[in-house]
Amino acid sequence: CIRDRRRVHGEVKGDKQVGRHLWEAVCCAPDVDPAHFEKTFNDSLQDTLLLVYLAKLVKAQLHVTEKLNNSLTSSFFN
């Protein structure tokens, strides 16, 4: 944003109240061990990737089943 660039370069004065709120938000963040954070993040990522894989697998299985049903139905009536 143009206003943000102007603020960074000192052309526009920053809002002290916004700065205080940002500081309070940063100070309230828990102090987490980087190794613990990385392990937790990777575990969560692996869980998410597994869910995506399973969803795609189910979708593919439904697609194959639908094709088989259509094939059997069309051959039955012909």
mmCIF file of the N, C-alpha and C atoms, coordinates in Angstrom:
data_MODEL
# 
_entry.id   MODEL 
# 
loop_
_atom_site.group_PDB 
_atom_site.id 
_atom_site.type_symbol 
_atom_site.label_atom_id 
_atom_site.label_alt_id 
_atom_site.label_comp_id 
_atom_site.label_asym_id 
_atom_site.label_entity_id 
_atom_site.label_seq_id 
_atom_site.pdbx_PDB_ins_code 
_atom_site.Cartn_x 
_atom_site.Cartn_y 
_atom_site.Cartn_z 
_atom_site.occupancy 
_atom_site.B_iso_or_equiv 
_atom_site.pdbx_formal_charge 
_atom_site.auth_seq_id 
_atom_site.auth_comp_id 
_atom_site.auth_asym_id 
_atom_site.auth_atom_id 
_atom_site.pdbx_PDB_model_num 
ATOM 1   N N  . CYS A 1 1  ? 0.848   -1.174  0.000   1.00 0.00 ? 1  CYS A N  1 
ATOM 2   C CA . CYS A 1 1  ? 0.000   0.000   0.000   1.00 0.00 ? 1  CYS A CA 1 
ATOM 3   C C  . CYS A 1 1  ? 0.900   1.246   0.000   1.00 0.00 ? 1  CYS A C  1 
ATOM 4   N N  . ILE A 1 2  ? 0.490   2.262   -0.713  1.00 0.00 ? 2  ILE A N  1 
ATOM 5   C CA . ILE A 1 2  ? 1.292   3.489   -0.835  1.00 0.00 ? 2  ILE A CA 1 
ATOM 6   C C  . ILE A 1 2  ? 1.461   4.155   0.524   1.00 0.00 ? 2  ILE A C  1 
ATOM 7   N N  . ARG A 1 3  ? 0.398   4.171   1.325   1.00 0.00 ? 3  ARG A N  1 
ATOM 8   C CA . ARG A 1 3  ? 0.466   4.810   2.646   1.00 0.00 ? 3  ARG A CA 1 
ATOM 9   C C  . ARG A 1 3  ? 1.495   4.100   3.531   1.00 0.00 ? 3  ARG A C  1 
ATOM 10  N N  . ASP A 1 4  ? 1.546   2.773   3.463   1.00 0.00 ? 4  ASP A N  1 
ATOM 11  C CA . ASP A 1 4  ? 2.507   2.023   4.267   1.00 0.00 ? 4  ASP A CA 1 
ATOM 12  C C  . ASP A 1 4  ? 3.939   2.354   3.857   1.00 0.00 ? 4  ASP A C  1 
ATOM 13  N N  . ARG A 1 5  ? 4.193   2.463   2.551   1.00 0.00 ? 5  ARG A N  1 
ATOM 14  C CA . ARG A 1 5  ? 5.542   2.808   2.092   1.00 0.00 ? 5  ARG A CA 1 
ATOM 15  C C  . ARG A 1 5  ? 5.925   4.197   2.572   1.00 0.00 ? 5  ARG A C  1 
ATOM 16  N N  . ARG A 1 6  ? 4.961   5.096   2.541   1.00 0.00 ? 6  ARG A N  1 
ATOM 17  C CA . ARG A 1 6  ? 5.248   6.464   2.993   1.00 0.00 ? 6  ARG A CA 1 
ATOM 18  C C  . ARG A 1 6  ? 5.527   6.476   4.488   1.00 0.00 ? 6  ARG A C  1 
ATOM 19  N N  . ARG A 1 7  ? 4.830   5.615   5.256   1.00 0.00 ? 7  ARG A N  1 
ATOM 20  C CA . ARG A 1 7  ? 5.052   5.546   6.696   1.00 0.00 ? 7  ARG A CA 1 
ATOM 21  C C  . ARG A 1 7  ? 6.450   4.990   6.980   1.00 0.00 ? 7  ARG A C  1 
ATOM 22  N N  . VAL A 1 8  ? 6.857   3.975   6.244   1.00 0.00 ? 8  VAL A N  1 
ATOM 23  C CA . VAL A 1 8  ? 8.174   3.368   6.438   1.00 0.00 ? 8  VAL A CA 1 
ATOM 24  C C  . VAL A 1 8  ? 9.276   4.383   6.152   1.00 0.00 ? 8  VAL A C  1 
ATOM 25  N N  . HIS A 1 9  ? 9.080   5.208   5.140   1.00 0.00 ? 9  HIS A N  1 
ATOM 26  C CA . HIS A 1 9  ? 10.093  6.195   4.773   1.00 0.00 ? 9  HIS A CA 1 
ATOM 27  C C  . HIS A 1 9  ? 10.004  7.470   5.610   1.00 0.00 ? 9  HIS A C  1 
ATOM 28  N N  . GLY A 1 10 ? 9.084   7.501   6.573   1.00 0.00 ? 10 GLY A N  1 
ATOM 29  C CA . GLY A 1 10 ? 8.991   8.637   7.476   1.00 0.00 ? 10 GLY A CA 1 
ATOM 30  C C  . GLY A 1 10 ? 8.197   9.807   6.931   1.00 0.00 ? 10 GLY A C  1 
ATOM 31  N N  . GLU A 1 11 ? 7.503   9.618   5.837   1.00 0.00 ? 11 GLU A N  1 
ATOM 32  C CA . GLU A 1 11 ? 6.723   10.712  5.255   1.00 0.00 ? 11 GLU A CA 1 
ATOM 33  C C  . GLU A 1 11 ? 5.379   10.881  5.963   1.00 0.00 ? 11 GLU A C  1 
ATOM 34  N N  . VAL A 1 12 ? 4.879   9.814   6.556   1.00 0.00 ? 12 VAL A N  1 
ATOM 35  C CA . VAL A 1 12 ? 3.618   9.853   7.290   1.00 0.00 ? 12 VAL A CA 1 
ATOM 36  C C  . VAL A 1 12 ? 3.893   9.376   8.703   1.00 0.00 ? 12 VAL A C  1 
ATOM 37  N N  . LYS A 1 13 ? 3.319   10.065  9.693   1.00 0.00 ? 13 LYS A N  1 
ATOM 38  C CA . LYS A 1 13 ? 3.527   9.698   11.088  1.00 0.00 ? 13 LYS A CA 1 
ATOM 39  C C  . LYS A 1 13 ? 2.744   8.445   11.434  1.00 0.00 ? 13 LYS A C  1 
ATOM 40  N N  . GLY A 1 14 ? 3.356   7.543   12.191  1.00 0.00 ? 14 GLY A N  1 
ATOM 41  C CA . GLY A 1 14 ? 2.682   6.329   12.630  1.00 0.00 ? 14 GLY A CA 1 
ATOM 42  C C  . GLY A 1 14 ? 1.710   6.613   13.759  1.00 0.00 ? 14 GLY A C  1 
ATOM 43  N N  . ASP A 1 15 ? 0.733   5.744   13.925  1.00 0.00 ? 15 ASP A N  1 
ATOM 44  C CA . ASP A 1 15 ? -0.261  5.868   14.984  1.00 0.00 ? 15 ASP A CA 1 
ATOM 45  C C  . ASP A 1 15 ? 0.255   5.133   16.215  1.00 0.00 ? 15 ASP A C  1 
ATOM 46  N N  . LYS A 1 16 ? 0.461   5.868   17.320  1.00 0.00 ? 16 LYS A N  1 
ATOM 47  C CA . LYS A 1 16 ? 1.029   5.269   18.533  1.00 0.00 ? 16 LYS A CA 1 
ATOM 48  C C  . LYS A 1 16 ? 0.107   4.216   19.126  1.00 0.00 ? 16 LYS A C  1 
ATOM 49  N N  . GLN A 1 17 ? -1.191  4.412   19.027  1.00 0.00 ? 17 GLN A N  1 
ATOM 50  C CA . GLN A 1 17 ? -2.132  3.441   19.581  1.00 0.00 ? 17 GLN A CA 1 
ATOM 51  C C  . GLN A 1 17 ? -2.050  2.115   18.822  1.00 0.00 ? 17 GLN A C  1 
ATOM 52  N N  . VAL A 1 18 ? -1.926  2.182   17.522  1.00 0.00 ? 18 VAL A N  1 
ATOM 53  C CA . VAL A 1 18 ? -1.772  0.962   16.725  1.00 0.00 ? 18 VAL A CA 1 
ATOM 54  C C  . VAL A 1 18 ? -0.466  0.272   17.104  1.00 0.00 ? 18 VAL A C  1 
ATOM 55  N N  . GLY A 1 19 ? 0.590   1.038   17.278  1.00 0.00 ? 19 GLY A N  1 
ATOM 56  C CA . GLY A 1 19 ? 1.879   0.486   17.687  1.00 0.00 ? 19 GLY A CA 1 
ATOM 57  C C  . GLY A 1 19 ? 1.792   -0.220  19.027  1.00 0.00 ? 19 GLY A C  1 
ATOM 58  N N  . ARG A 1 20 ? 1.065   0.381   19.975  1.00 0.00 ? 20 ARG A N  1 
ATOM 59  C CA . ARG A 1 20 ? 0.899   -0.250  21.297  1.00 0.00 ? 20 ARG A CA 1 
ATOM 60  C C  . ARG A 1 20 ? 0.146   -1.566  21.182  1.00 0.00 ? 20 ARG A C  1 
ATOM 61  N N  . HIS A 1 21 ? -0.917  -1.588  20.378  1.00 0.00 ? 21 HIS A N  1 
ATOM 62  C CA . HIS A 1 21 ? -1.681  -2.823  20.203  1.00 0.00 ? 21 HIS A CA 1 
ATOM 63  C C  . HIS A 1 21 ? -0.824  -3.910  19.561  1.00 0.00 ? 21 HIS A C  1 
ATOM 64  N N  . LEU A 1 22 ? -0.018  -3.537  18.589  1.00 0.00 ? 22 LEU A N  1 
ATOM 65  C CA . LEU A 1 22 ? 0.881   -4.514  17.963  1.00 0.00 ? 22 LEU A CA 1 
ATOM 66  C C  . LEU A 1 22 ? 1.891   -5.048  18.977  1.00 0.00 ? 22 LEU A C  1 
ATOM 67  N N  . TRP A 1 23 ? 2.441   -4.172  19.776  1.00 0.00 ? 23 TRP A N  1 
ATOM 68  C CA . TRP A 1 23 ? 3.422   -4.572  20.785  1.00 0.00 ? 23 TRP A CA 1 
ATOM 69  C C  . TRP A 1 23 ? 2.796   -5.523  21.797  1.00 0.00 ? 23 TRP A C  1 
ATOM 70  N N  . GLU A 1 24 ? 1.572   -5.221  22.251  1.00 0.00 ? 24 GLU A N  1 
ATOM 71  C CA . GLU A 1 24 ? 0.888   -6.092  23.203  1.00 0.00 ? 24 GLU A CA 1 
ATOM 72  C C  . GLU A 1 24 ? 0.619   -7.464  22.578  1.00 0.00 ? 24 GLU A C  1 
ATOM 73  N N  . ALA A 1 25 ? 0.252   -7.488  21.318  1.00 0.00 ? 25 ALA A N  1 
ATOM 74  C CA . ALA A 1 25 ? -0.011  -8.759  20.642  1.00 0.00 ? 25 ALA A CA 1 
ATOM 75  C C  . ALA A 1 25 ? 1.269   -9.596  20.547  1.00 0.00 ? 25 ALA A C  1 
ATOM 76  N N  . VAL A 1 26 ? 2.382   -8.941  20.230  1.00 0.00 ? 26 VAL A N  1 
ATOM 77  C CA . VAL A 1 26 ? 3.655   -9.666  20.106  1.00 0.00 ? 26 VAL A CA 1 
ATOM 78  C C  . VAL A 1 26 ? 4.123   -10.153 21.473  1.00 0.00 ? 26 VAL A C  1 
ATOM 79  N N  . CYS A 1 27 ? 3.942   -9.352  22.488  1.00 0.00 ? 27 CYS A N  1 
ATOM 80  C CA . CYS A 1 27 ? 4.376   -9.744  23.837  1.00 0.00 ? 27 CYS A CA 1 
ATOM 81  C C  . CYS A 1 27 ? 3.539   -10.885 24.399  1.00 0.00 ? 27 CYS A C  1 
ATOM 82  N N  . CYS A 1 28 ? 2.296   -10.999 23.974  1.00 0.00 ? 28 CYS A N  1 
ATOM 83  C CA . CYS A 1 28 ? 1.415   -12.054 24.481  1.00 0.00 ? 28 CYS A CA 1 
ATOM 84  C C  . CYS A 1 28 ? 1.675   -13.400 23.817  1.00 0.00 ? 28 CYS A C  1 
ATOM 85  N N  . ALA A 1 29 ? 2.409   -13.406 22.729  1.00 0.00 ? 29 ALA A N  1 
ATOM 86  C CA . ALA A 1 29 ? 2.689   -14.668 22.034  1.00 0.00 ? 29 ALA A CA 1 
ATOM 87  C C  . ALA A 1 29 ? 3.536   -15.552 22.955  1.00 0.00 ? 29 ALA A C  1 
ATOM 88  N N  . PRO A 1 30 ? 3.181   -16.829 23.052  1.00 0.00 ? 30 PRO A N  1 
ATOM 89  C CA . PRO A 1 30 ? 3.927   -17.713 23.947  1.00 0.00 ? 30 PRO A CA 1 
ATOM 90  C C  . PRO A 1 30 ? 5.349   -17.949 23.444  1.00 0.00 ? 30 PRO A C  1 
ATOM 91  N N  . ASP A 1 31 ? 6.243   -18.152 24.381  1.00 0.00 ? 31 ASP A N  1 
ATOM 92  C CA . ASP A 1 31 ? 7.630   -18.453 24.054  1.00 0.00 ? 31 ASP A CA 1 
ATOM 93  C C  . ASP A 1 31 ? 7.736   -19.968 23.849  1.00 0.00 ? 31 ASP A C  1 
ATOM 94  N N  . VAL A 1 32 ? 7.871   -20.380 22.604  1.00 0.00 ? 32 VAL A N  1 
ATOM 95  C CA . VAL A 1 32 ? 7.863   -21.800 22.259  1.00 0.00 ? 32 VAL A CA 1 
ATOM 96  C C  . VAL A 1 32 ? 9.253   -22.212 21.788  1.00 0.00 ? 32 VAL A C  1 
ATOM 97  N N  . ASP A 1 33 ? 9.653   -23.384 22.239  1.00 0.00 ? 33 ASP A N  1 
ATOM 98  C CA . ASP A 1 33 ? 10.920  -23.949 21.799  1.00 0.00 ? 33 ASP A CA 1 
ATOM 99  C C  . ASP A 1 33 ? 10.842  -24.207 20.295  1.00 0.00 ? 33 ASP A C  1 
ATOM 100 N N  . PRO A 1 34 ? 11.798  -23.708 19.507  1.00 0.00 ? 34 PRO A N  1 
ATOM 101 C CA . PRO A 1 34 ? 11.738  -23.887 18.054  1.00 0.00 ? 34 PRO A CA 1 
ATOM 102 C C  . PRO A 1 34 ? 11.636  -25.350 17.618  1.00 0.00 ? 34 PRO A C  1 
ATOM 103 N N  . ALA A 1 35 ? 12.327  -26.253 18.305  1.00 0.00 ? 35 ALA A N  1 
ATOM 104 C CA . ALA A 1 35 ? 12.276  -27.670 17.942  1.00 0.00 ? 35 ALA A CA 1 
ATOM 105 C C  . ALA A 1 35 ? 10.874  -28.240 18.180  1.00 0.00 ? 35 ALA A C  1 
ATOM 106 N N  . HIS A 1 36 ? 10.259  -27.839 19.302  1.00 0.00 ? 36 HIS A N  1 
ATOM 107 C CA . HIS A 1 36 ? 8.900   -28.295 19.611  1.00 0.00 ? 36 HIS A CA 1 
ATOM 108 C C  . HIS A 1 36 ? 7.910   -27.741 18.596  1.00 0.00 ? 36 HIS A C  1 
ATOM 109 N N  . PHE A 1 37 ? 8.075   -26.473 18.242  1.00 0.00 ? 37 PHE A N  1 
ATOM 110 C CA . PHE A 1 37 ? 7.196   -25.857 17.250  1.00 0.00 ? 37 PHE A CA 1 
ATOM 111 C C  . PHE A 1 37 ? 7.319   -26.568 15.909  1.00 0.00 ? 37 PHE A C  1 
ATOM 112 N N  . GLU A 1 38 ? 8.554   -26.859 15.495  1.00 0.00 ? 38 GLU A N  1 
ATOM 113 C CA . GLU A 1 38 ? 8.776   -27.528 14.214  1.00 0.00 ? 38 GLU A CA 1 
ATOM 114 C C  . GLU A 1 38 ? 8.154   -28.922 14.200  1.00 0.00 ? 38 GLU A C  1 
ATOM 115 N N  . LYS A 1 39 ? 8.321   -29.667 15.294  1.00 0.00 ? 39 LYS A N  1 
ATOM 116 C CA . LYS A 1 39 ? 7.741   -31.006 15.366  1.00 0.00 ? 39 LYS A CA 1 
ATOM 117 C C  . LYS A 1 39 ? 6.219   -30.934 15.310  1.00 0.00 ? 39 LYS A C  1 
ATOM 118 N N  . THR A 1 40 ? 5.630   -30.027 16.069  1.00 0.00 ? 40 THR A N  1 
ATOM 119 C CA . THR A 1 40 ? 4.173   -29.880 16.076  1.00 0.00 ? 40 THR A CA 1 
ATOM 120 C C  . THR A 1 40 ? 3.667   -29.475 14.698  1.00 0.00 ? 40 THR A C  1 
ATOM 121 N N  . PHE A 1 41 ? 4.360   -28.544 14.075  1.00 0.00 ? 41 PHE A N  1 
ATOM 122 C CA . PHE A 1 41 ? 3.970   -28.081 12.741  1.00 0.00 ? 41 PHE A CA 1 
ATOM 123 C C  . PHE A 1 41 ? 4.057   -29.220 11.731  1.00 0.00 ? 41 PHE A C  1 
ATOM 124 N N  . ASN A 1 42 ? 5.154   -29.970 11.758  1.00 0.00 ? 42 ASN A N  1 
ATOM 125 C CA . ASN A 1 42 ? 5.337   -31.082 10.812  1.00 0.00 ? 42 ASN A CA 1 
ATOM 126 C C  . ASN A 1 42 ? 4.319   -32.193 11.040  1.00 0.00 ? 42 ASN A C  1 
ATOM 127 N N  . ASP A 1 43 ? 4.000   -32.479 12.307  1.00 0.00 ? 43 ASP A N  1 
ATOM 128 C CA . ASP A 1 43 ? 2.978   -33.490 12.594  1.00 0.00 ? 43 ASP A CA 1 
ATOM 129 C C  . ASP A 1 43 ? 1.632   -33.067 12.018  1.00 0.00 ? 43 ASP A C  1 
ATOM 130 N N  . SER A 1 44 ? 1.298   -31.811 12.221  1.00 0.00 ? 44 SER A N  1 
ATOM 131 C CA . SER A 1 44 ? 0.036   -31.293 11.702  1.00 0.00 ? 44 SER A CA 1 
ATOM 132 C C  . SER A 1 44 ? 0.025   -31.324 10.178  1.00 0.00 ? 44 SER A C  1 
ATOM 133 N N  . LEU A 1 45 ? 1.149   -30.985 9.574   1.00 0.00 ? 45 LEU A N  1 
ATOM 134 C CA . LEU A 1 45 ? 1.257   -31.005 8.121   1.00 0.00 ? 45 LEU A CA 1 
ATOM 135 C C  . LEU A 1 45 ? 1.094   -32.423 7.587   1.00 0.00 ? 45 LEU A C  1 
ATOM 136 N N  . GLN A 1 46 ? 1.719   -33.389 8.249   1.00 0.00 ? 46 GLN A N  1 
ATOM 137 C CA . GLN A 1 46 ? 1.596   -34.784 7.827   1.00 0.00 ? 46 GLN A CA 1 
ATOM 138 C C  . GLN A 1 46 ? 0.143   -35.262 7.928   1.00 0.00 ? 46 GLN A C  1 
ATOM 139 N N  . ASP A 1 47 ? -0.540  -34.857 8.987   1.00 0.00 ? 47 ASP A N  1 
ATOM 140 C CA . ASP A 1 47 ? -1.951  -35.217 9.139   1.00 0.00 ? 47 ASP A CA 1 
ATOM 141 C C  . ASP A 1 47 ? -2.785  -34.637 7.998   1.00 0.00 ? 47 ASP A C  1 
ATOM 142 N N  . THR A 1 48 ? -2.525  -33.396 7.672   1.00 0.00 ? 48 THR A N  1 
ATOM 143 C CA . THR A 1 48 ? -3.270  -32.733 6.598   1.00 0.00 ? 48 THR A CA 1 
ATOM 144 C C  . THR A 1 48 ? -2.993  -33.398 5.255   1.00 0.00 ? 48 THR A C  1 
ATOM 145 N N  . LEU A 1 49 ? -1.741  -33.707 4.987   1.00 0.00 ? 49 LEU A N  1 
ATOM 146 C CA . LEU A 1 49 ? -1.392  -34.369 3.733   1.00 0.00 ? 49 LEU A CA 1 
ATOM 147 C C  . LEU A 1 49 ? -2.037  -35.753 3.636   1.00 0.00 ? 49 LEU A C  1 
ATOM 148 N N  . LEU A 1 50 ? -2.106  -36.464 4.749   1.00 0.00 ? 50 LEU A N  1 
ATOM 149 C CA . LEU A 1 50 ? -2.750  -37.772 4.758   1.00 0.00 ? 50 LEU A CA 1 
ATOM 150 C C  . LEU A 1 50 ? -4.240  -37.637 4.439   1.00 0.00 ? 50 LEU A C  1 
ATOM 151 N N  . LEU A 1 51 ? -4.887  -36.636 5.004   1.00 0.00 ? 51 LEU A N  1 
ATOM 152 C CA . LEU A 1 51 ? -6.309  -36.414 4.718   1.00 0.00 ? 51 LEU A CA 1 
ATOM 153 C C  . LEU A 1 51 ? -6.538  -36.081 3.246   1.00 0.00 ? 51 LEU A C  1 
ATOM 154 N N  . VAL A 1 52 ? -5.660  -35.265 2.679   1.00 0.00 ? 52 VAL A N  1 
ATOM 155 C CA . VAL A 1 52 ? -5.783  -34.924 1.259   1.00 0.00 ? 52 VAL A CA 1 
ATOM 156 C C  . VAL A 1 52 ? -5.610  -36.184 0.410   1.00 0.00 ? 52 VAL A C  1 
ATOM 157 N N  . TYR A 1 53 ? -4.631  -36.995 0.746   1.00 0.00 ? 53 TYR A N  1 
ATOM 158 C CA . TYR A 1 53 ? -4.392  -38.246 0.011   1.00 0.00 ? 53 TYR A CA 1 
ATOM 159 C C  . TYR A 1 53 ? -5.608  -39.160 0.089   1.00 0.00 ? 53 TYR A C  1 
ATOM 160 N N  . LEU A 1 54 ? -6.156  -39.329 1.292   1.00 0.00 ? 54 LEU A N  1 
ATOM 161 C CA . LEU A 1 54 ? -7.308  -40.207 1.456   1.00 0.00 ? 54 LEU A CA 1 
ATOM 162 C C  . LEU A 1 54 ? -8.531  -39.672 0.719   1.00 0.00 ? 54 LEU A C  1 
ATOM 163 N N  . ALA A 1 55 ? -8.715  -38.368 0.724   1.00 0.00 ? 55 ALA A N  1 
ATOM 164 C CA . ALA A 1 55 ? -9.845  -37.777 0.005   1.00 0.00 ? 55 ALA A CA 1 
ATOM 165 C C  . ALA A 1 55 ? -9.714  -38.028 -1.500  1.00 0.00 ? 55 ALA A C  1 
ATOM 166 N N  . LYS A 1 56 ? -8.518  -37.874 -2.029  1.00 0.00 ? 56 LYS A N  1 
ATOM 167 C CA . LYS A 1 56 ? -8.299  -38.139 -3.455  1.00 0.00 ? 56 LYS A CA 1 
ATOM 168 C C  . LYS A 1 56 ? -8.474  -39.616 -3.773  1.00 0.00 ? 56 LYS A C  1 
ATOM 169 N N  . LEU A 1 57 ? -8.055  -40.480 -2.865  1.00 0.00 ? 57 LEU A N  1 
ATOM 170 C CA . LEU A 1 57 ? -8.212  -41.919 -3.057  1.00 0.00 ? 57 LEU A CA 1 
ATOM 171 C C  . LEU A 1 57 ? -9.693  -42.299 -3.092  1.00 0.00 ? 57 LEU A C  1 
ATOM 172 N N  . VAL A 1 58 ? -10.480 -41.760 -2.181  1.00 0.00 ? 58 VAL A N  1 
ATOM 173 C CA . VAL A 1 58 ? -11.920 -42.029 -2.159  1.00 0.00 ? 58 VAL A CA 1 
ATOM 174 C C  . VAL A 1 58 ? -12.569 -41.508 -3.435  1.00 0.00 ? 58 VAL A C  1 
ATOM 175 N N  . LYS A 1 59 ? -12.172 -40.318 -3.863  1.00 0.00 ? 59 LYS A N  1 
ATOM 176 C CA . LYS A 1 59 ? -12.728 -39.736 -5.086  1.00 0.00 ? 59 LYS A CA 1 
ATOM 177 C C  . LYS A 1 59 ? -12.412 -40.634 -6.291  1.00 0.00 ? 59 LYS A C  1 
ATOM 178 N N  . ALA A 1 60 ? -11.186 -41.118 -6.371  1.00 0.00 ? 60 ALA A N  1 
ATOM 179 C CA . ALA A 1 60 ? -10.800 -42.003 -7.477  1.00 0.00 ? 60 ALA A CA 1 
ATOM 180 C C  . ALA A 1 60 ? -11.590 -43.312 -7.408  1.00 0.00 ? 60 ALA A C  1 
ATOM 181 N N  . GLN A 1 61 ? -11.769 -43.857 -6.205  1.00 0.00 ? 61 GLN A N  1 
ATOM 182 C CA . GLN A 1 61 ? -12.530 -45.098 -6.041  1.00 0.00 ? 61 GLN A CA 1 
ATOM 183 C C  . GLN A 1 61 ? -13.979 -44.900 -6.483  1.00 0.00 ? 61 GLN A C  1 
ATOM 184 N N  . LEU A 1 62 ? -14.572 -43.778 -6.128  1.00 0.00 ? 62 LEU A N  1 
ATOM 185 C CA . LEU A 1 62 ? -15.947 -43.488 -6.551  1.00 0.00 ? 62 LEU A CA 1 
ATOM 186 C C  . LEU A 1 62 ? -16.040 -43.362 -8.065  1.00 0.00 ? 62 LEU A C  1 
ATOM 187 N N  . HIS A 1 63 ? -15.042 -42.749 -8.650  1.00 0.00 ? 63 HIS A N  1 
ATOM 188 C CA . HIS A 1 63 ? -15.019 -42.584 -10.106 1.00 0.00 ? 63 HIS A CA 1 
ATOM 189 C C  . HIS A 1 63 ? -14.943 -43.949 -10.801 1.00 0.00 ? 63 HIS A C  1 
ATOM 190 N N  . VAL A 1 64 ? -14.074 -44.826 -10.323 1.00 0.00 ? 64 VAL A N  1 
ATOM 191 C CA . VAL A 1 64 ? -13.940 -46.166 -10.902 1.00 0.00 ? 64 VAL A CA 1 
ATOM 192 C C  . VAL A 1 64 ? -15.236 -46.948 -10.721 1.00 0.00 ? 64 VAL A C  1 
ATOM 193 N N  . THR A 1 65 ? -15.826 -46.867 -9.546  1.00 0.00 ? 65 THR A N  1 
ATOM 194 C CA . THR A 1 65 ? -17.083 -47.565 -9.279  1.00 0.00 ? 65 THR A CA 1 
ATOM 195 C C  . THR A 1 65 ? -18.187 -47.077 -10.201 1.00 0.00 ? 65 THR A C  1 
ATOM 196 N N  . GLU A 1 66 ? -18.253 -45.777 -10.397 1.00 0.00 ? 66 GLU A N  1 
ATOM 197 C CA . GLU A 1 66 ? -19.257 -45.203 -11.285 1.00 0.00 ? 66 GLU A CA 1 
ATOM 198 C C  . GLU A 1 66 ? -19.065 -45.711 -12.718 1.00 0.00 ? 66 GLU A C  1 
ATOM 199 N N  . LYS A 1 67 ? -17.825 -45.741 -13.184 1.00 0.00 ? 67 LYS A N  1 
ATOM 200 C CA . LYS A 1 67 ? -17.553 -46.243 -14.544 1.00 0.00 ? 67 LYS A CA 1 
ATOM 201 C C  . LYS A 1 67 ? -17.938 -47.715 -14.672 1.00 0.00 ? 67 LYS A C  1 
ATOM 202 N N  . LEU A 1 68 ? -17.592 -48.514 -13.661 1.00 0.00 ? 68 LEU A N  1 
ATOM 203 C CA . LEU A 1 68 ? -17.961 -49.927 -13.694 1.00 0.00 ? 68 LEU A CA 1 
ATOM 204 C C  . LEU A 1 68 ? -19.475 -50.101 -13.709 1.00 0.00 ? 68 LEU A C  1 
ATOM 205 N N  . ASN A 1 69 ? -20.176 -49.354 -12.887 1.00 0.00 ? 69 ASN A N  1 
ATOM 206 C CA . ASN A 1 69 ? -21.638 -49.441 -12.851 1.00 0.00 ? 69 ASN A CA 1 
ATOM 207 C C  . ASN A 1 69 ? -22.248 -49.036 -14.188 1.00 0.00 ? 69 ASN A C  1 
ATOM 208 N N  . ASN A 1 70 ? -21.722 -47.977 -14.779 1.00 0.00 ? 70 ASN A N  1 
ATOM 209 C CA . ASN A 1 70 ? -22.223 -47.541 -16.085 1.00 0.00 ? 70 ASN A CA 1 
ATOM 210 C C  . ASN A 1 70 ? -21.951 -48.595 -17.149 1.00 0.00 ? 70 ASN A C  1 
ATOM 211 N N  . SER A 1 71 ? -20.781 -49.201 -17.085 1.00 0.00 ? 71 SER A N  1 
ATOM 212 C CA . SER A 1 71 ? -20.424 -50.223 -18.061 1.00 0.00 ? 71 SER A CA 1 
ATOM 213 C C  . SER A 1 71 ? -21.305 -51.454 -17.908 1.00 0.00 ? 71 SER A C  1 
ATOM 214 N N  . LEU A 1 72 ? -21.515 -51.884 -16.672 1.00 0.00 ? 72 LEU A N  1 
ATOM 215 C CA . LEU A 1 72 ? -22.352 -53.053 -16.419 1.00 0.00 ? 72 LEU A CA 1 
ATOM 216 C C  . LEU A 1 72 ? -23.807 -52.781 -16.785 1.00 0.00 ? 72 LEU A C  1 
ATOM 217 N N  . THR A 1 73 ? -24.280 -51.594 -16.483 1.00 0.00 ? 73 THR A N  1 
ATOM 218 C CA . THR A 1 73 ? -25.656 -51.229 -16.786 1.00 0.00 ? 73 THR A CA 1 
ATOM 219 C C  . THR A 1 73 ? -25.892 -51.192 -18.283 1.00 0.00 ? 73 THR A C  1 
ATOM 220 N N  . SER A 1 74 ? -24.973 -50.592 -19.013 1.00 0.00 ? 74 SER A N  1 
ATOM 221 C CA . SER A 1 74 ? -25.132 -50.492 -20.469 1.00 0.00 ? 74 SER A CA 1 
ATOM 222 C C  . SER A 1 74 ? -25.026 -51.879 -21.128 1.00 0.00 ? 74 SER A C  1 
ATOM 223 N N  . SER A 1 75 ? -24.164 -52.741 -20.626 1.00 0.00 ? 75 SER A N  1 
ATOM 224 C CA . SER A 1 75 ? -24.037 -54.088 -21.197 1.00 0.00 ? 75 SER A CA 1 
ATOM 225 C C  . SER A 1 75 ? -25.237 -54.951 -20.832 1.00 0.00 ? 75 SER A C  1 
ATOM 226 N N  . PHE A 1 76 ? -25.849 -54.723 -19.689 1.00 0.00 ? 76 PHE A N  1 
ATOM 227 C CA . PHE A 1 76 ? -27.009 -55.477 -19.240 1.00 0.00 ? 76 PHE A CA 1 
ATOM 228 C C  . PHE A 1 76 ? -28.214 -55.175 -20.118 1.00 0.00 ? 76 PHE A C  1 
ATOM 229 N N  . PHE A 1 77 ? -28.393 -53.914 -20.483 1.00 0.00 ? 77 PHE A N  1 
ATOM 230 C CA . PHE A 1 77 ? -29.556 -53.522 -21.289 1.00 0.00 ? 77 PHE A CA 1 
ATOM 231 C C  . PHE A 1 77 ? -29.338 -53.716 -22.772 1.00 0.00 ? 77 PHE A C  1 
ATOM 232 N N  . ASN A 1 78 ? -28.161 -54.028 -23.216 1.00 0.00 ? 78 ASN A N  1 
ATOM 233 C CA . ASN A 1 78 ? -27.904 -54.244 -24.658 1.00 0.00 ? 78 ASN A CA 1 
ATOM 234 C C  . ASN A 1 78 ? -27.933 -55.690 -25.001 1.00 0.00 ? 78 ASN A C  1 
# 
